[in-house]
């Protein structure tokens, strides 16, 4: 069984396509400062009082998460709901169609995720500490598909640039993978108020070796990267075009390079 076939393609914490790189790229979009000077850091914004509710939906030509297609290289549709209190505490849910048939699972059809966390700002660094549970509809009874991850993300804005990093830990990755780690570094550049370029590099590792038909075992770990641009069509709609790749093409076509276009609306 391929231990990486079950993963969230929109991390969320809400992404248009793929990992946290796009989420923070969208956060970085907006008016840029002149290259002629470096403005002093702004004080943290005062938390918004009360509750805020937002929902999103969209579609993309493929659903890639950490470089791996989650829909067998076919289109996906997704939707999510987020509830925040005071701009720091949040909970949410997100869902998308999935297709794990390349790894032998022909029954799992839908992913439903629940997540929550805390987003403080400390010394001008925006942090996000949270927990996410991944669950699947129609999963095989003999295989444990559902799992959870704790995560820590951070971003720092420097003029038109936003630097980011994240770490995810799962105590029981799908199947017999055991515990797993994912780490990522990312960078976004706000070209202008409407266009943002972003890139990310990450590495996924799991605790247990992967068994092969010939009886051999190997440590499952791989690198993944993506590079793309996001166009804010208006205040509620964005279009993303992104190149994805991994260094483990031998694991199957779903690990191969791909170009994905996605459209997302948020209200």
C-alpha positions in Angstrom: 0.0 0.0 0.0 1.3 3.4 -0.9 1.4 5.3 2.5 1.2 8.7 0.8 -1.9 8.4 -1.2 -4.2 9.8 1.4 -3.4 13.5 2.0 -5.2 16.8 1.9 -4.8 18.7 -1.3 -5.9 22.0 0.1 -4.2 22.5 3.4 -5.6 24.2 4.2 -5.9 26.3 6.5 -7.3 27.0 3.1 -5.3 26.9 0.0 -6.3 27.3 -3.6 -4.2 24.4 -4.7 -1.8 22.6 -2.6 0.3 23.4 0.4 0.7 26.3 2.7 2.8 28.2 0.1 -0.3 29.4 -1.7 -2.2 30.3 1.4 0.6 32.7 2.6 1.1 33.9 -1.0 -2.5 35.1 -1.0 -2.0 36.8 2.4 1.0 38.6 1.0 -0.9 40.0 -1.9 -1.6 43.7 -1.7 0.0 47.1 -2.0 3.8 46.9 -2.2 6.3 49.3 -0.8 9.0 51.1 -2.8 12.2 49.3 -3.3 14.0 52.5 -2.4 13.5 52.1 1.3 12.6 49.6 4.0 9.7 50.8 6.2 9.8 50.1 9.9 7.8 47.1 11.0 4.2 47.8 11.7 2.7 47.0 15.1 0.5 43.9 15.2 -3.1 44.7 14.2 -5.7 44.8 16.9 -7.8 41.6 17.0 -11.2 41.9 15.4 -13.9 41.6 18.0 -16.6 39.0 17.8 -17.1 36.1 15.4 -16.4 36.0 11.7 -17.7 33.4 9.3 -16.3 32.7 5.8 -16.8 30.0 3.2 -15.0 29.1 0.0 -15.5 26.9 -3.0 -13.7 26.2 -6.3 -12.3 23.8 -8.8 -8.9 22.8 -10.2 -7.6 20.7 -13.0 -5.9 18.3 -10.6 -5.6 18.2 -6.8 -2.0 18.0 -5.7 -0.9 17.9 -2.1 2.8 17.8 -1.2 3.4 17.1 -4.9 1.1 14.1 -5.2 -2.1 14.0 -7.2 -5.0 13.1 -5.0 -7.5 12.7 -7.9 -5.6 10.4 -10.2 -4.6 13.4 -12.3 -8.2 14.4 -12.9 -10.1 17.6 -11.9 -11.5 18.3 -8.4 -14.1 20.5 -6.8 -13.8 21.7 -3.2 -15.6 23.7 -0.6 -14.9 24.9 2.9 -16.2 26.8 5.9 -14.2 28.8 8.5 -15.3 30.4 11.8 -12.9 32.7 13.6 -13.1 34.6 16.9 -11.1 37.7 17.5 -9.0 37.1 14.4 -6.9 34.5 16.3 -8.9 31.5 17.2 -10.5 29.5 14.4 -12.2 26.2 13.4 -13.1 25.0 10.0 -14.0 22.2 7.7 -13.1 21.4 4.1 -14.0 18.7 1.5 -13.0 17.6 -1.9 -13.5 14.6 -4.2 -10.5 12.1 -4.2 -9.4 9.1 -6.3 -6.8 6.8 -4.8 -7.2 4.0 -7.4 -3.5 4.2 -8.5 -2.6 2.6 -5.2 -5.4 0.0 -5.3 -8.2 1.8 -3.4 -11.1 2.1 -5.8 -13.8 2.9 -3.2 -12.7 6.0 -1.3 -14.4 8.9 -3.0 -14.5 12.0 -0.7 -12.2 13.7 1.8 -13.7 15.6 4.8 -11.4 17.5 7.1 -11.9 19.2 10.5 -9.3 21.7 11.8 -8.8 24.3 14.4 -6.0 26.5 15.8 -4.6 29.7 17.2 -3.0 32.5 15.1 -1.0 34.9 17.3 1.5 37.6 16.1 4.7 37.6 18.1 7.5 40.1 17.3 6.0 40.8 13.8 6.0 37.1 13.0 2.6 35.6 12.3 2.2 32.2 13.8 -0.4 29.5 13.3 -0.6 26.6 15.7 -3.3 24.0 15.0 -4.6 20.5 14.5 -6.3 18.8 11.6 -8.2 15.5 11.2 -8.5 13.9 7.8 -11.4 11.6 7.2 -12.6 9.7 4.1 -16.0 8.5 2.8 -16.3 4.9 1.5 -12.8 3.9 2.6 -12.0 0.2 2.6 -12.9 -1.5 5.9 -9.5 -3.3 6.1 -7.4 -0.1 5.6 -7.1 2.8 8.0 -7.3 5.9 5.9 -8.1 8.6 8.5 -5.4 10.3 10.3 -4.5 13.6 12.0 -1.6 16.1 12.1 -0.5 18.9 14.4 1.1 21.9 12.7 3.1 25.0 13.3 3.4 27.7 10.6 5.0 31.1 10.6 5.3 34.0 8.2 7.3 37.2 8.2 6.6 40.1 5.8 9.5 42.2 4.5 8.2 44.8 2.1 6.8 43.0 -0.9 8.3 39.6 0.2 6.8 37.2 2.6 9.0 34.4 4.1 7.3 31.3 5.5 8.0 28.0 7.1 5.9 25.1 8.5 6.2 21.8 10.3 3.5 19.0 10.4 3.6 16.0 12.7 1.3 12.9 12.5 1.5 10.3 15.3 -0.2 7.7 13.0 0.0 8.3 9.3 -2.3 6.2 7.0 -1.8 2.4 6.8 1.3 1.1 8.6 3.4 4.2 8.1 3.7 5.1 11.8 4.4 8.6 12.7 5.4 11.1 10.0 6.9 14.6 9.6 6.5 17.2 6.8 8.6 20.4 6.7 8.4 23.3 4.2 10.0 26.6 3.4 8.2 29.0 1.2 8.5 32.5 -0.3 6.0 34.9 -1.9 6.5 38.1 -3.8 3.6 40.6 -4.2 4.2 41.9 -7.8 1.4 44.4 -7.5 -2.0 44.4 -5.7 -3.4 41.8 -8.1 -0.5 39.5 -8.8 1.6 37.3 -6.5 4.4 34.9 -7.3 5.2 32.1 -4.8 7.4 29.1 -4.4 7.8 26.3 -1.8 10.2 23.4 -1.1 9.2 20.6 1.3 10.2 17.2 2.5 8.0 14.3 3.7 9.3 11.4 5.8 7.6 8.5 7.6 8.8 6.3 10.4 8.4 2.8 8.9 10.1 1.4 5.9 8.0 0.5 2.8 7.9 -3.2 1.8 8.3 -4.2 -1.9 7.0 -7.3 -3.7 10.6 -8.7 -3.8 10.8 -8.6 0.0 13.1 -5.6 0.1 12.3 -2.5 2.2 13.2 1.2 1.7 12.8 4.3 3.8 10.0 6.4 2.3 11.0 10.0 2.1 10.9 12.5 -0.7 11.2 16.1 -1.6 8.6 18.2 -3.3 8.4 21.7 -4.7 6.1 24.1 -6.5 6.2 27.4 -8.2 3.3 29.6 -9.5 1.4 32.8 -9.8 -1.9 33.9 -8.3 -4.2 36.5 -9.8 -6.7 38.2 -7.5 -9.5 38.8 -10.1 -11.5 40.7 -7.5 -12.0 40.9 -3.7 -13.6 37.4 -3.6 -12.1 35.4 -6.5 -8.6 34.2 -7.4 -7.0 32.2 -10.2 -3.8 30.2 -9.6 -1.4 28.5 -12.1 1.2 26.3 -10.5 3.9 23.8 -11.4 4.4 20.9 -9.1 7.1 18.2 -8.9 8.8 15.6 -6.7 12.0 13.7 -6.7 10.3 10.3 -6.6 8.8 9.8 -10.1 9.6 6.1 -9.8 6.8 5.8 -7.2 4.2 6.3 -10.0 2.7 8.9 -12.3 0.8 10.6 -9.5 4.3 11.7 -8.2 5.2 13.2 -11.5 5.6 16.8 -12.6 2.3 18.6 -13.4 0.9 22.1 -14.2 -2.4 22.8 -12.3 -4.8 25.7 -12.8 -7.3 26.4 -10.0 -10.2 28.9 -9.4 -11.3 29.8 -5.9 -14.0 32.0 -4.5 -14.2 33.2 -0.9 -17.1 35.0 0.8 
